[in-house]
């Protein structure tokens, strides 16, 4: 259980950072929020991959990570849009 939580945090940090690199322009929000977006995307992506039957693979589960990254990109875009509306 602890190992799963630590793995979710590490994968979430990586996924969140990659999402911020993919989204064009400057995103003006904290590293903590990036971590939260990444962790949430990782957890939801894992659930979607499990529902699609994509979690039992040998080696690295690329489909799961692609789903997680796509969700993180959407999450970063959502945060950027919410912050843009807040400042206007």
N, C-alpha and C positions, 0 to 999 in steps of 0.2 A: 504493500500500500504506500509506504513512504517513498519507495523507488518510483512508483507511478507518478506521484505528486512532483517529485524532483524532475523526472523526465518531462512532465507537462510544462513545468516552468522553463526548463532549458529549451525544449522545442518551441514553446510559445515565444520566448525571447528571440530565437532565430527566425521564426516565421514572421513575427512582428517587424523585425529589422529588415528582412527581405521585402516585406510588403511596402515599407516606407521607401525603400530604394526603387521599387517598381513604379510607385505612384509619382507622376511628374510634378515638378514644382516643389516649393518649400512647405513642409508641414510644421506648423508652429505649435507643437504640443510635447509634453514631457516623455521621458524614457519610461516612466512608470505607466503612463497611459498606453504607450507602445507595447509594453509587456502585457498589460491587461487585454488589449485587443488581440495580441498573439495567442495568449493562453485561451481566451474564449474561442477564437477561431480554431485552435488545435483541438479543443474538446468537442466542439460542434462538428468539425471535420472528421474526427474519429467516429463520432456517432453516425454520421452520414455514411462513411465508408463501411461501418459495421452493418448498417441497414441494407446496403447494396451488396453485402457479402464480399467485400474487398479487404478484410483485415487478416485473413489467413494466407499469407504469401511467404515464400522463402526470401530471406534477405531483407533488403530495404523495401518498404511498401511505398513505392513512388506514387501510386494513385491516391493513397491517403494523404500524402504530403502535398500533392497538387491541389486536392480539395481544400486542405487547410490553408494553403497559400492563397488560393482564390478567395476564400472567406476573409482572410486577413486583409487582402487588398480592398475588398468591399468595406471592411470595418474601418480601415484608414480613410477611405474616401468618405464614409459616413461621418467620421469625426471631423475631418476637414470641412465638410459642408455644414455641420452643426456649429463649428467655431466661426465660420464665415457669417452665418446668419446671426450669431450672437454679437458680432462686432458691428454689424450694419444696423 
